[in-house]
Amino acid sequence: MGAAVARTLAEKAAIYAARLGRPLTVDSILVRDASKPREGIAPSLLTTDASLFLKPEVDIVVEMLGVENPSVDYMIAALQTGKAVVTANKEVMAKHGARLLSVAQENGAELLFEASVGGGIPIIAPLRRDLLANNISAISAIINGTTNYILTAMSREGADFGEALARAQALGYAEPDPTNDVEGEDARYKLAILASLAFRTPIDREAIHREGITKLTAKDFTYAAEFGYAIKLLALAGAQEGGVQARVHPALIPADAPLAKVDGVLNAVQVEGDLIGRVNFQGPGAGFPTVSAVIADILEAAQGIAGGGPVIRPLEQTVLPVLPISELVTRYYIRLTAKDQPGVLAQIASCLGDAEISIATVIQKETDQASKTAELVIMTHEAREASMQNALKAVANLEVVQEIGNFLRVEEQ
């Protein structure tokens, strides 16, 4: 990706110079092996000496190593010398964003990171500037193209998780080791960045509840559709009394909701503010859209330098805790297998009732005559997460329940 940025800067040098009123020149490119040829890049630009980026004539440092270390050290060193830094590194921004922004402000430098979330979707800049007049109340997002492609295949084609993942890998949408994507870690990094900007407070990535998509089956999509819902891996953050509720997990959302219609490798971010209401940002989240976002940040940094100073950046106003998932109140979907005999539903309902959870709908699906079991799908009314978890344990311990196949939250968008 870094090579694509360098090539684009070279190919469009005249266009960018006209827009800026001055030339934008690549000084040097840090690589592990300077002897390895890179197509479209002059060998004289390649170096293994990171100190070259701190020399006075360099105005903008672009970090695209994609790792935590030594990237964060390079970025801090550049900011401390007053240089603008552009990065696409979601891990660094999720873990060290508050510190980097502080160093940038202390040294009159600019830190731009649009490409760290959503690729080509312009969301970081709106949160930092255009929506700054708003009190943001909620963010709902689909911010991992790999998982969205997999879930789309499972929904449209009835594919199971393993089959959909294999197809995503064959097409290059999923890595050979897809763990960070399918377990929700990539989305958690990005949500930490978005929530920190939206609520103007450092959000600890580790405090964000995370669940992946590996337990989903084709039948979950079939049953969800019967209830009028789609299933998406959502990154959610909302301001509540006493803190911020932030979580990443698959969820049922109404089939007519805007996010339910975001399919394939597309990403989308929905923001709710007190002045602007609800706004949606949607677009591709990887590949050349990321190159576009990086170069847009480079041009913005260059314009700031030409104009005599950096653009507005968010300031930390208060520190808000991330509330535990146990405090969440929402509706739930439960799929379980139980003995096909009288009184089973009454026992399950009793466990839920003891936890003050009421059933909205229950449907008996597949029946296995050989094992004398039946699959039940239950939709609840709103309940507290802590109560639901206790009820699930009680249900799982019932002698008549064979297994709880899946448990999903319902988000009424």
HELIX and SHEET records of a PDB file:
HELIX    1   1 GLY A    2  GLU A   11  1                                  10    
HELIX    2   2 ALA A   13  LEU A   20  1                                   8    
HELIX    3   3 PRO A   43  LEU A   45  5                                   3    
HELIX    4   4 ALA A   50  LEU A   54  5                                   5    
HELIX    5   5 SER A   71  GLN A   80  1                                  10    
HELIX    6   6 LYS A   90  GLU A  106  1                                  17    
HELIX    7   7 GLU A  114  SER A  116  5                                   3    
HELIX    8   8 ILE A  124  ALA A  125  1                                   2    
HELIX    9   9 PRO A  126  ASP A  130  3                                   5    
HELIX   10  10 GLY A  145  GLU A  157  1                                  13    
HELIX   11  11 PHE A  161  ALA A  170  1                                  10    
HELIX   12  12 THR A  179  VAL A  182  1                                   4    
HELIX   13  13 GLU A  185  PHE A  199  1                                  15    
HELIX   14  14 ARG A  205  ALA A  207  5                                   3    
HELIX   15  15 ALA A  218  GLU A  226  1                                   9    
HELIX   16  16 PRO A  258  LYS A  261  5                                   4    
HELIX   17  17 PHE A  288  GLY A  307  1                                  20    
HELIX   18  18 ILE A  325  GLU A  327  5                                   3    
HELIX   19  19 VAL A  344  ASP A  354  1                                  11    
HELIX   20  20 GLU A  385  ALA A  396  1                                  12    
SHEET    1   A 2 ILE A  29  LEU A  30  0                                        
SHEET    2   A 2 LEU A  46  THR A  47  1                                        
SHEET    1   B 3 ILE A  60  GLU A  63  0                                        
SHEET    2   B 3 ALA A  84  THR A  87  1                                        
SHEET    3   B 3 LEU A 111  LEU A 112  1                                        
SHEET    1   C 6 HIS A 209  ARG A 210  0                                        
SHEET    2   C 6 GLY A 243  PRO A 254  1                                        
SHEET    3   C 6 TYR A 229  GLN A 240 -1                                        
SHEET    4   C 6 ILE A 136  ILE A 142 -1                                        
SHEET    5   C 6 LEU A 266  GLY A 273 -1                                        
SHEET    6   C 6 GLY A 277  PRO A 284 -1                                        
SHEET    1   D 6 HIS A 209  ARG A 210  0                                        
SHEET    2   D 6 GLY A 243  PRO A 254  1                                        
SHEET    3   D 6 VAL A 401  VAL A 410  1                                        
SHEET    4   D 6 VAL A 329  LYS A 339 -1                                        
SHEET    5   D 6 THR A 373  THR A 380 -1                                        
SHEET    6   D 6 ILE A 359  ASP A 368 -1                                        
SHEET    1   E 5 HIS A 209  ARG A 210  0                                        
SHEET    2   E 5 GLY A 243  PRO A 254  1                                        
SHEET    3   E 5 VAL A 401  VAL A 410  1                                        
SHEET    4   E 5 VAL A 329  LYS A 339 -1                                        
SHEET    5   E 5 ALA A 383  ARG A 384 -1                                        
END                                                                             
